[in-house]
């Protein structure tokens, strides 16, 4: 198994090593505006690094990147890493209060922003007591500053255990907490999963639904392709179904990085059966559970391997995954080589196959911890192991299935109920586009399942129809006693269904 060298800076590992291998003229990035070679990306990253150094940014200081996907994002990321500073990737569409919190929390020395998001980011940065350097990559004069900077830059001699990137957990309650990840983690999972499982190769072209600030996309649509000299396709717009379909036909990706919500939208799109997916060799899904029913529809319409997997910011990226040519819909597949996964009870004892328990994982991509969250760090990181809040089950063949977040699991009439099972069954109904099931106390204080549904039909009489549909397929205790119909679900900063806010809709106060 890959052992990262003691001296390691991932700007070298992912970018400049391609130049040393003679691949400088290979195509690294493609956008609607053109193409960039590895040599051009490296030169631009070096220029961004010089801008940071000239502004007084030093090794280990944090730099926020809050921009849409594009060559400037990639240059800012690698430029920050090359001077030994730490990348903090932020959703550029957050509200001002959320940006202000992140600026104070991270104590970022510098911010890279874009004119399309200045309305919220600039006032937040001006109010910050830390961010004294503010770059707007599309403002007049910025391009001249970049062009005037040198194209060569010696990479800082980082230790593999130095902080490289801060990732934010996808939690649905409270303020997001920063997961401090090392240079070694990114190299390790690239070797184990990107090369070992997905078999990225230099003729691949990748395209991603989630944006680069989401660690899943940072890996699958930047780091993994760059590690082998492949090509990443980027587009700055928010991803809609039509935008994605157009990007697939424009860029002809071989690997599509997807999430269940967009898979559902894609497969429900009018005329999707006539669209051209022939360039794809595989697609991945992560970020939230992929229902088996949705997977079956993908197989019928698109017909290429869809690899569901599970990863966390705390173990950077995917450590449970289906394999090309070995896909089991409704499951997470096998453990990625280089990692070890256990299913444990509340006391940390390993459970036998077939029993639902807590996910424990260890491997070479464990984070340092949570920034300024010692109590949560001690709860989650136990020696070599990371103990997530996810519940899983393993079968006799070593195949893992996701049961849900521990705080989402429901105890109904003395029995454990996984909301995912009910949601997957609801998706089998022809008018249901999305479903989310949460636990709601009844007047006696007992937990009962409550279903929230997005449907392609008027809600009149639909609740009774869905209740009958579920009763024919599930045990009675699993059937929701209430149905609420929404136009869309509240979502987290990473685009996941926000179950905490949905739960609040059940009990408005």
C-alpha positions in Angstrom: 0.0 0.0 0.0 1.1 3.5 -0.8 3.2 5.3 1.9 3.4 9.0 1.4 7.0 10.3 1.6 7.9 12.4 4.7 8.4 15.5 2.7 5.3 16.1 0.6 3.5 19.1 -0.8 0.5 18.1 -2.9 1.0 21.0 -5.3 4.0 18.9 -6.4 2.2 15.6 -6.2 -0.8 16.6 -8.3 0.6 19.4 -10.6 4.3 19.9 -11.0 5.1 16.2 -11.1 3.2 16.1 -14.4 5.6 18.6 -15.8 8.7 16.7 -14.5 7.2 13.6 -16.2 7.1 15.4 -19.5 3.4 16.0 -19.6 3.4 19.8 -19.5 1.6 20.1 -22.9 -1.1 17.7 -21.9 -4.6 19.2 -21.6 -5.3 19.7 -17.9 -8.5 21.8 -17.9 -11.3 22.5 -20.4 -14.1 25.1 -20.0 -16.5 26.8 -22.4 -13.8 29.5 -22.8 -10.9 27.2 -23.8 -8.3 24.7 -22.7 -5.3 24.9 -20.4 -2.3 22.7 -20.4 -0.5 21.4 -17.3 2.3 23.9 -18.0 -0.2 26.8 -18.2 -2.0 25.8 -15.0 1.4 25.5 -13.2 2.5 28.9 -14.4 -0.8 30.5 -13.4 -0.6 28.8 -9.9 2.9 30.2 -9.5 1.7 33.7 -10.3 -1.1 33.4 -7.7 1.4 32.1 -5.2 3.6 35.2 -5.8 0.5 37.5 -5.2 0.0 35.8 -1.9 3.6 36.1 -0.9 3.8 39.7 -1.9 0.7 40.3 0.3 2.5 38.9 3.3 0.8 35.5 3.5 3.1 33.0 5.2 3.2 29.2 5.6 0.4 27.7 7.7 -1.8 30.8 7.4 -5.3 30.2 6.0 -6.5 31.4 2.6 -10.2 31.3 1.7 -11.2 30.5 -1.8 -14.8 31.5 -2.5 -15.1 31.4 -6.3 -17.0 29.6 -9.0 -15.2 26.7 -10.7 -12.6 27.7 -13.3 -8.9 28.0 -14.0 -8.6 30.8 -11.4 -10.0 28.6 -8.7 -7.4 25.9 -9.6 -4.6 28.4 -9.7 -5.6 29.9 -6.3 -5.8 26.5 -4.7 -2.4 25.3 -6.0 -0.8 28.7 -5.5 -1.8 28.7 -1.9 -0.4 25.2 -1.4 2.8 26.0 -3.2 3.7 28.7 -0.6 2.9 26.4 2.3 -0.3 28.1 3.2 -3.6 26.3 3.9 -6.6 26.2 1.6 -10.0 26.9 3.1 -12.7 26.0 0.4 -15.9 27.9 0.9 -19.3 27.8 -0.9 -19.3 31.2 -2.7 -23.1 31.4 -2.5 -23.3 31.4 1.3 -25.1 34.3 3.0 -23.2 37.2 4.5 -23.6 36.1 8.1 -22.2 32.6 7.2 -19.2 34.1 5.4 -18.5 36.4 8.4 -18.6 33.4 10.7 -16.1 31.5 8.5 -13.8 34.5 8.3 -13.6 34.8 12.0 -13.5 31.1 12.7 -10.7 30.4 10.2 -8.8 33.7 10.9 -8.0 33.7 7.2 -5.2 36.0 6.1 -6.4 36.4 2.5 -9.6 35.8 0.4 -10.0 35.0 -3.3 -13.4 36.1 -4.5 -15.3 36.7 -7.8 -17.4 39.6 -8.9 -20.5 37.4 -9.1 -20.4 36.9 -5.3 -19.1 40.2 -4.1 -22.4 41.4 -2.7 -22.1 39.1 0.3 -18.3 38.4 0.4 -16.8 41.8 0.3 -18.8 43.3 3.2 -18.0 40.2 5.3 -14.3 40.5 4.5 -14.3 44.2 5.2 -15.9 43.5 8.6 -13.3 40.8 9.4 -10.4 41.6 11.8 -8.2 39.0 10.0 -8.7 39.1 6.2 -6.5 42.0 5.3 -5.9 40.9 1.7 -8.8 40.6 -0.7 -8.4 39.5 -4.3 -11.2 39.7 -6.8 -10.1 37.7 -9.8 -12.3 39.4 -12.4 -12.0 43.0 -11.3 -10.2 45.5 -13.6 -6.5 45.4 -13.0 -6.3 42.0 -11.4 -5.3 40.3 -14.7 -2.5 42.8 -15.1 -1.2 42.0 -11.6 -1.2 38.3 -12.4 0.5 38.8 -15.7 3.2 40.8 -14.0 4.0 38.1 -11.5 6.8 35.5 -12.1 5.9 32.1 -13.6 8.4 30.2 -11.6 8.0 29.5 -7.8 9.8 27.1 -5.6 7.3 24.9 -3.7 7.4 25.1 0.1 9.0 22.0 1.6 6.0 20.7 3.5 5.9 17.8 5.9 3.3 15.2 4.9 1.5 15.8 8.2 1.2 19.6 7.7 -2.3 20.9 7.2 -3.1 21.3 3.6 -6.8 22.0 3.3 -9.7 22.7 5.6 -12.9 20.9 4.7 -16.2 21.6 6.3 -18.4 18.9 7.6 -21.8 18.5 6.0 -23.7 18.5 9.3 -27.2 19.8 9.4 -27.2 21.3 12.9 -25.2 24.1 14.4 -22.2 25.9 12.8 -20.1 24.0 10.3 -16.9 22.6 11.8 -13.6 22.6 10.0 -11.9 19.2 9.4 -8.1 19.9 9.2 -6.7 17.5 6.6 -3.0 16.8 5.8 -1.0 16.6 2.5 -0.6 12.9 3.2 -4.4 12.2 3.3 -5.0 13.6 -0.2 -2.1 11.6 -1.8 -3.1 8.4 0.1 -6.8 8.3 -1.0 -5.8 9.3 -4.6 -3.6 6.2 -4.8 -6.1 3.9 -3.0 -9.4 5.0 -4.5 -8.8 7.3 -7.5 -6.1 5.0 -9.0 -6.9 1.7 -7.3 -10.7 1.5 -7.6 -11.8 4.0 -10.2 -8.6 3.4 -12.3 -8.2 7.0 -13.5 -6.0 7.1 -16.6 -4.5 10.0 -18.7 -7.1 9.7 -21.4 -10.0 10.3 -19.0 -12.1 13.5 -19.0 -14.0 14.2 -15.7 -17.1 16.3 -15.1 -18.7 17.0 -11.8 -22.1 18.0 -10.5 -20.8 19.2 -7.1 -18.5 22.1 -7.2 -14.8 22.1 -6.3 -15.4 23.5 -2.8 -17.0 20.1 -1.9 -14.2 17.7 -1.0 -15.9 14.9 -3.1 -15.5 17.1 -6.2 -12.0 18.4 -5.2 -10.9 14.8 -5.4 -12.9 13.3 -8.3 -12.8 16.3 -10.6 -9.4 17.8 -9.9 -6.9 15.8 -7.8 -7.6 12.4 -9.2 -7.4 13.4 -12.9 -4.4 15.6 -12.2 -2.6 12.7 -10.5 -2.5 10.8 -13.8 -2.3 13.6 -16.4 -6.0 13.4 -17.3 -8.4 16.3 -18.0 -10.9 18.0 -15.7 -13.9 19.8 -17.3 -15.2 22.8 -15.3 -18.2 25.1 -15.6 -18.9 28.0 -13.3 -22.7 27.9 -13.3 -24.8 26.3 -10.7 -25.6 22.8 -11.9 -29.1 22.4 -13.3 -30.3 19.4 -15.3 -30.1 21.2 -18.6 -26.7 22.6 -17.8 -25.4 19.2 -16.9 -26.8 17.6 -20.1 -25.3 20.3 -22.2 -21.9 19.9 -20.4 -21.9 16.2 -21.0 -22.5 16.7 -24.7 -20.0 19.6 -24.9 -17.1 18.1 -22.9 -17.6 14.4 -23.6 -16.6 13.1 -20.2 -15.6 9.6 -19.5 -16.2 9.9 -15.7 -19.3 11.7 -14.3 -19.1 12.7 -10.7 -22.7 12.8 -9.5 -25.0 12.9 -6.4 -28.4 11.2 -5.9 -30.4 14.5 -6.1 -29.1 15.3 -9.5 -29.3 11.7 -10.7 -33.0 11.9 -9.8 -33.5 15.2 -11.6 -31.5 14.0 -14.6 -33.5 10.8 -15.0 -36.8 12.7 -14.6 -35.9 15.3 -17.3 -38.1 15.3 -20.4 -36.3 13.7 -23.3 -33.4 12.3 -21.3 -33.7 9.0 -23.1 -32.6 10.7 -26.4 -29.5 12.4 -24.9 -26.0 11.2 -25.7 -24.2 9.5 -22.8 -21.9 7.4 -25.0 -18.7 9.0 -23.8 -19.1 7.8 -20.3 -17.3 4.8 -19.0 -18.6 5.1 -15.4 -20.2 7.5 -13.0 -19.9 7.9 -9.2 -22.5 8.8 -6.6 -21.8 10.0 -3.0 -22.8 12.7 -0.6 -26.1 11.0 0.4 -27.7 7.6 0.1 -28.5 6.3 -3.5 -31.8 4.5 -3.4 -31.8 1.1 -5.3 -34.9 2.3 -7.3 -33.0 5.3 -8.6 -30.1 3.1 -9.4 -32.3 0.8 -11.5 -33.7 3.8 -13.5 -30.1 4.9 -14.2 -29.2 1.4 -15.5 -32.2 1.5 -17.8 -31.6 5.0 -19.2 -27.9 5.6 -19.1 -26.5 2.1 -18.9 -23.0 2.6 -17.6 -21.7 1.6 -14.2 -22.9 3.9 -11.4 -20.6 3.4 -8.4 -22.2 4.3 -5.1 -19.7 5.0 -2.3 -19.3 6.4 1.2 -16.7 8.8 2.4 -16.2 11.6 4.9 -14.2 14.8 5.2 -12.6 13.2 8.3 -11.1 10.4 6.2 -11.0 12.4 3.1 -13.1 10.9 0.3 -14.4 7.5 -0.4 -13.4 4.4 1.6 -16.4 2.2 0.8 -17.3 1.7 -2.9 -18.8 -0.4 -5.5 -16.4 -1.5 -8.3 -16.4 -1.2 -12.1 -18.0 -4.4 -13.3 -19.1 -5.3 -9.8 -22.0 -3.1 -8.8 -24.6 -4.1 -6.3 -27.5 -1.5 -6.4 -28.6 -0.4 -3.0 -25.2 -1.1 -1.4 -21.9 0.7 -0.8 -19.9 -2.2 -2.1 -16.5 -3.3 -0.5 -13.9 -1.5 1.5 -11.4 0.4 -0.5 -7.9 -1.3 -0.2 -5.8 0.6 2.3 -8.8 1.2 4.7 -10.4 -1.0 7.3 -14.1 -0.7 8.3 -15.8 -2.2 11.2 -19.5 -2.3 12.3 -19.6 -1.8 16.1 -22.0 -1.5 18.9 -22.3 1.5 21.3 -19.3 0.2 23.3 -17.1 -0.2 20.2 -17.4 -4.0 20.1 -17.5 -5.4 16.5 -20.9 -6.8 15.6 -21.5 -10.0 13.5 -22.6 -9.8 9.9 -26.2 -8.8 9.4 -26.4 -6.5 12.4 -26.7 -2.7 12.1 -24.1 -0.8 14.0 -21.8 2.3 14.0 -19.2 2.8 11.3 -15.6 2.7 12.5 -12.9 3.3 9.9 -9.1 3.6 9.8 -6.6 4.2 7.1 -4.0 6.6 5.8 -6.3 9.6 5.3 -7.4 10.3 8.9 -7.7 14.0 9.6 -5.8 15.8 12.4 -9.1 16.8 14.0 -11.7 19.5 14.2 -10.5 23.1 14.5 -11.3 24.5 18.0 -13.6 21.5 18.7 -11.6 19.4 21.1 -14.5 17.6 22.7 -15.9 16.6 19.3 -12.5 15.6 18.1 -12.0 13.3 21.1 -15.5 11.7 20.5 -14.9 11.1 16.8 -11.1 10.3 16.6 -10.1 7.3 18.7 -6.5 6.4 18.1 -6.2 5.2 14.5 -10.0 5.0 14.2 -12.5 7.6 13.1 -16.0 6.9 14.5 -18.6 8.5 12.3 -22.3 9.0 13.1 -23.2 6.7 10.3 -24.9 3.3 10.8 -24.1 0.5 8.4 -24.5 -3.3 8.0 -22.1 -5.8 6.4 -23.2 -9.1 4.8 -21.4 -12.4 4.7 -19.8 -11.4 1.4 -18.2 -8.2 2.9 -20.7 -6.0 1.1 -21.7 -2.9 3.2 -25.1 -1.2 3.1 -25.9 2.2 4.5 -28.6 2.4 7.1 -28.6 6.1 7.9 -27.2 8.7 10.2 -27.4 7.6 13.8 -29.5 10.6 14.7 -31.8 9.8 11.8 -32.6 6.2 12.7 -36.0 5.8 14.3 -37.1 3.6 17.1 -40.8 2.9 16.3 -42.9 0.5 18.4 -39.7 -0.9 19.9 -38.1 -1.6 16.5 -35.3 0.2 14.6 -36.5 1.8 11.4 -34.2 3.1 8.7 -35.8 6.2 6.9 -33.9 5.2 3.8 -36.0 2.0 3.4 -39.2 4.0 3.5 -37.8 6.7 1.2 -36.6 4.1 -1.3 -40.1 2.4 -1.4 -41.8 5.8 -1.9 -39.5 6.4 -4.9 -41.0 3.4 -6.5 -44.3 5.2 -6.9 -44.4 6.9 -10.3 -45.2 10.4 -9.2 -42.7 10.6 -6.3 -39.5 12.6 -7.3 -37.9 12.8 -3.8 -38.8 11.7 -0.3 -37.5 12.3 3.2 -38.7 10.5 6.3 -38.1 11.9 9.8 -39.3 10.9 13.3 -42.0 13.0 14.9 -43.3 12.5 18.5 -47.1 11.8 18.7 -49.2 13.3 21.5 -48.0 10.5 23.8 -44.4 11.3 23.1 -43.8 8.2 21.0 -41.9 8.4 17.7 -43.8 8.1 14.5 -42.5 8.3 10.9 -43.5 11.5 9.0 -42.9 11.6 5.2 -42.1 14.7 3.2 -42.5 14.3 -0.5 -41.8 16.2 -3.7 -44.3 14.8 -6.3 -45.2 15.3 -9.9 -48.9 15.5 -9.1 -51.3 17.6 -7.1 -51.4 16.5 -3.4 -55.2 16.1 -3.4 -55.8 12.5 -2.3 -52.1 11.6 -2.8 -51.4 11.0 0.9 -54.0 8.2 1.1 -52.7 6.8 -2.2 -49.1 6.7 -0.9 -50.2 5.3 2.4 -51.9 2.4 0.6 -48.9 2.0 -1.6 -46.5 1.6 1.4 -48.8 -0.7 3.3 -48.7 -3.1 0.4 -44.9 -3.2 0.6 -43.8 -2.5 4.2 -44.5 -3.7 7.7 -47.1 -1.5 9.3 -44.8 0.1 11.8 -42.6 1.5 9.0 -45.5 3.3 7.3 -45.7 7.0 7.9 -48.8 8.3 9.6 -48.4 11.8 8.1 -47.4 13.1 4.7 -46.4 16.7 3.8 -45.9 17.8 0.2 -43.2 20.4 -0.6 -41.9 22.0 -3.8 -38.3 21.5 -2.7 -36.4 20.4 0.4 -34.3 22.6 2.6 -30.6 21.7 2.0 -27.3 22.1 3.6 -24.4 24.2 2.3 -23.2 21.1 0.5 -26.6 20.5 -1.2 -27.7 17.6 1.0 -31.2 17.3 2.3 -31.3 19.1 5.6 -33.1 16.7 7.9 -32.8 18.9 10.9 -34.8 21.7 9.2 -37.3 19.1 7.8 -37.7 17.8 11.3 -38.4 21.4 12.5 -41.2 21.6 9.9 -42.9 18.7 11.6 -43.0 20.5 14.9 -43.2 24.3 14.1 -43.0 26.4 17.3 
